[in-house]
C-alpha cells in the first residue's frame, strides 16, 4: 500500500512539473491595448509583410504590423477618387467620392456616438501615399455572405435583429450606399462589425429608407442626440469637409426625430439595450 501511495505521489509531482513547464513554454497572450495604445501602434508600427486583402474593389492591402512587442494585421486603403459624375451601369451619381478619408471619419464618428463595432482607422503615409490604416478585426467567423449561405442567425435571434437595426441606422447616418455582404463581418461571439466606408458620407440631407428603421439601441440614440456641430468637427477633423459634416448633422436630426416620433406613438418598446 505504501509503495502504491509513493507511486501516486511521484506521478502527481511529475504531472504538476509537466504542467508548469508547458505554461512556461507557452507564448504570452498579446497585451490588451487601450484606444491610445492601439492608435499609436497603427500610426508607428513597422510594416513587416503585405498582401492583397481579398474582397473589395478599392485595391485594399492587408499588412502585418509589428512594434517589437505586438504584432497585428491591418487593412490599408489609399483610394482617393473624386468624380463630378460617376456612371455605374444605367445609374449615375454626381459628386462621387471613393476615399480613404471616409474610413477614418467612420471610426471617429462611431467613437463619438458610442458605437463600438467600427474598427479603429488612422491616417498614415504608406509607401509615400496617404492611406487609412485600419485595425484588422480579430476572430472573424464569416462575412454576411457566409452567414446567408449557412442560413443562420446565430444562437440569439433577438440580438441578431438588434444588430441589424443598428447597422441600418448607422448606414443612414453616414449615407452609406455601398453596404454589401463583404463588408459586414461576424466574429465568433456573433458580434456584427461594420467595415469599409470609403463610399459613404454623401451630401444628401434625407434618409434613404426610414421605413426600415423600426427600433433603436438606447445608448446609440443618446449618442446621436448628444452630438453637436462642435463635437463632430473636433472628432472628425479633416476627414470630413464642412459640407459632409453638415449633411451628417441633418441626417442625425432626422434620425432623432424619427425615433422620438416612434416612441411617442408606440412607447418605450421602440428602444432596446443589448
C-alpha positions in Angstrom: 0.0 0.0 0.0 2.9 2.3 0.9 4.6 1.6 -2.4 1.3 2.4 -4.3 1.0 5.7 -2.4 4.6 6.7 -3.2 4.0 5.9 -6.9 0.8 8.1 -6.9 2.7 11.0 -5.2 5.6 10.7 -7.7 3.1 10.7 -10.6 1.3 13.8 -9.4 4.6 15.6 -8.9 5.6 14.8 -12.4 2.3 15.9 -13.8 2.5 19.2 -11.9 6.0 19.8 -13.2 5.0 19.0 -16.7 2.1 21.5 -16.4 4.4 24.2 -15.2 6.9 23.5 -18.0 4.1 23.8 -20.6 2.9 27.1 -19.1 6.5 28.5 -19.1 7.0 27.4 -22.7 3.6 28.8 -24.0 3.8 32.2 -25.6 2.3 35.0 -23.6 -1.0 36.4 -24.9 -0.7 39.8 -26.5 -1.4 42.5 -24.0 -4.8 44.2 -24.2 -4.4 47.7 -25.7 -6.1 50.9 -24.7 -7.5 53.1 -27.5 -4.5 55.3 -27.2 -2.0 52.4 -27.4 -3.9 50.9 -30.4 -3.8 54.3 -32.2 -0.1 54.7 -31.6 0.5 51.1 -32.9 -1.4 51.7 -36.1 0.5 55.0 -36.6 4.0 53.9 -35.8 4.4 50.1 -36.1 6.6 48.8 -38.9 5.1 47.0 -41.9 6.7 43.6 -42.0 4.5 41.9 -44.6 1.8 42.9 -47.1 -0.6 41.0 -49.4 -3.9 41.6 -51.2 -6.8 42.0 -48.7 -9.2 39.8 -50.7 -12.7 41.0 -51.3 -13.5 44.6 -52.4 -12.9 46.9 -55.3 -10.8 49.6 -53.6 -7.4 47.9 -54.0 -7.0 47.4 -50.3 -4.0 45.7 -48.8 -3.6 43.5 -45.8 -0.4 44.3 -43.9 1.2 42.8 -40.8 2.5 45.5 -38.4 5.0 45.0 -35.6 6.5 47.3 -33.0 8.8 44.7 -31.5 6.3 43.9 -28.7 3.0 43.5 -30.6 2.3 42.0 -34.0 -1.1 42.5 -35.6 -2.7 42.9 -39.1 -4.3 46.0 -40.5 -6.1 47.0 -43.7 -4.5 49.7 -45.8 -6.7 51.7 -48.2 -5.2 54.6 -50.3 -8.1 55.0 -52.7 -8.9 58.7 -53.2 -11.2 59.2 -56.2 -13.4 62.2 -56.9 -15.7 62.5 -60.0 -18.2 65.2 -60.8 -20.3 62.4 -62.4 -19.9 58.7 -61.8 -21.5 56.2 -64.2 -22.3 52.7 -62.9 -24.3 50.8 -65.5 -27.5 52.7 -66.0 -27.2 54.6 -62.7 -25.2 57.8 -62.3 -24.2 59.8 -59.3 -22.9 63.4 -59.1 -20.1 64.5 -56.7 -19.0 60.9 -56.4 -16.2 60.2 -53.9 -14.5 57.0 -53.0 -11.8 57.9 -50.5 -9.8 56.5 -47.7 -10.7 59.6 -45.6 -14.2 58.2 -45.0 -12.8 55.1 -43.3 -11.1 57.4 -40.8 -14.2 59.6 -40.5 -16.3 56.5 -39.9 -14.3 55.3 -37.0 -14.1 58.8 -35.4 -17.9 59.4 -35.8 -18.7 55.9 -34.4 -16.5 56.6 -31.4 -18.2 59.9 -30.9 -21.7 58.5 -30.7 -20.7 55.4 -28.7 -20.8 52.8 -31.5 -18.0 50.3 -30.8 -18.3 48.0 -33.8 -16.5 50.1 -36.4 -12.8 49.3 -36.2 -10.2 51.9 -35.5 -8.8 53.6 -38.5 -6.0 56.2 -38.7 -4.4 58.3 -41.4 -0.8 57.4 -42.2 1.7 57.6 -45.0 2.3 54.2 -46.6 4.9 53.9 -49.4 4.7 57.7 -49.9 0.9 57.8 -50.1 -1.7 58.9 -47.6 -3.9 56.0 -46.6 -6.4 54.7 -44.0 -4.7 52.1 -41.8 -7.5 50.1 -40.1 -7.2 47.5 -37.3 -7.9 44.1 -38.8 -10.9 42.6 -36.9 -10.0 39.7 -34.8 -11.8 36.3 -34.5 -13.8 36.7 -37.7 -16.0 33.7 -38.2 -17.6 34.7 -41.6 -18.9 37.7 -43.6 -22.6 38.3 -44.2 -22.4 36.3 -47.4 -21.2 33.3 -45.5 -24.0 33.7 -42.9 -26.7 33.9 -45.5 -25.3 30.7 -47.2 -25.4 28.9 -43.9 -29.0 30.2 -43.3 -28.3 31.0 -39.7 -28.8 34.0 -37.4 -26.7 32.6 -34.6 -27.7 31.4 -31.1 -29.6 34.6 -30.2 -32.1 35.7 -32.9 -33.1 38.8 -30.9 -29.5 40.0 -30.6 -29.1 39.4 -34.3 -32.1 41.5 -35.1 -30.9 44.3 -32.9 -27.5 44.4 -34.5 -29.1 44.6 -38.0 -31.2 47.6 -36.8 -28.0 49.3 -35.5 -26.3 48.7 -38.9 -29.3 50.2 -40.8 -29.3 53.3 -38.5 -25.5 53.8 -38.9 -25.8 53.5 -42.7 -28.5 56.1 -42.8 -26.4 58.5 -40.6 -23.3 58.2 -42.9 -25.5 57.7 -46.0 -23.6 54.5 -47.0 -24.8 53.4 -50.4 -22.2 50.7 -50.7 -23.1 48.3 -47.9 -22.7 44.8 -49.1 -22.2 41.3 -47.7 -18.4 41.5 -47.9 -18.2 44.5 -45.5 -20.3 43.0 -42.8 -18.2 40.7 -40.6 -19.5 38.3 -37.9 -17.0 37.4 -35.2 -17.1 34.1 -33.2 -19.1 35.7 -30.5 -21.7 36.7 -33.1 -20.9 40.4 -33.0 -21.5 42.3 -36.2 -18.6 44.5 -37.3 -19.1 47.3 -39.9 -16.1 47.9 -42.2 -15.1 49.7 -45.4 -16.8 53.1 -45.5 -14.9 54.6 -48.4 -18.1 55.3 -50.4 -20.2 56.7 -47.6 -20.8 60.3 -46.4 -22.8 61.5 -49.3 -24.3 65.1 -49.2 -28.0 64.3 -49.4 -29.8 65.6 -46.3 -32.5 63.0 -46.2 -33.0 59.4 -45.1 -32.9 56.7 -47.8 -35.2 54.0 -46.2 -36.8 55.4 -43.0 -39.5 52.7 -43.0 -36.8 50.1 -42.3 -35.9 51.8 -39.1 -38.2 50.2 -36.6 -36.2 50.2 -33.3 -33.0 51.8 -31.9 -30.5 51.0 -29.3 -31.0 53.4 -26.4 -27.3 54.3 -26.0 -27.0 55.0 -29.7 -30.0 57.3 -29.7 -28.5 59.2 -26.8 -25.2 59.4 -28.6 -26.9 60.8 -31.7 -28.8 63.3 -29.6 -25.6 64.5 -27.8 -23.6 65.2 -30.9 -23.2 68.9 -31.8 -21.6 70.6 -34.7 -18.7 71.5 -32.5 -18.1 67.9 -31.1 -18.5 66.5 -34.6 -15.9 68.9 -36.1 -13.5 68.2 -33.3 -13.9 64.4 -33.7 -13.6 64.1 -37.5 -11.0 66.8 -38.1 -10.1 67.0 -41.8 -11.5 63.6 -42.6 -14.8 65.3 -43.5 -15.4 68.6 -45.2 -17.8 71.1 -43.8 -20.5 70.1 -46.3 -20.1 66.5 -45.3 -20.4 67.3 -41.7 -23.5 69.4 -42.3 -25.1 66.5 -44.1 -24.3 64.2 -41.2 -25.9 66.6 -38.7 -29.0 67.0 -41.0 -29.5 63.2 -41.2 -28.8 62.9 -37.4 -31.7 65.4 -36.8 -34.0 63.3 -39.0 -33.0 60.0 -37.2 -33.6 61.5 -33.7 -37.0 62.9 -34.8 -37.9 59.6 -36.4 -37.3 57.6 -33.2 -38.8 60.3 -31.0 -42.0 60.1 -33.1 -42.0 56.3 -32.9 -41.5 56.4 -29.1 -44.4 58.9 -28.8 -46.6 56.7 -30.9 -45.6 53.2 -29.8 -43.9 53.6 -26.4 -40.6 52.8 -25.0 -40.6 49.3 -26.6 -39.1 51.0 -29.6 -35.9 51.3 -27.7 -33.7 48.4 -26.7 -30.4 47.6 -25.0 -28.0 44.7 -25.5 
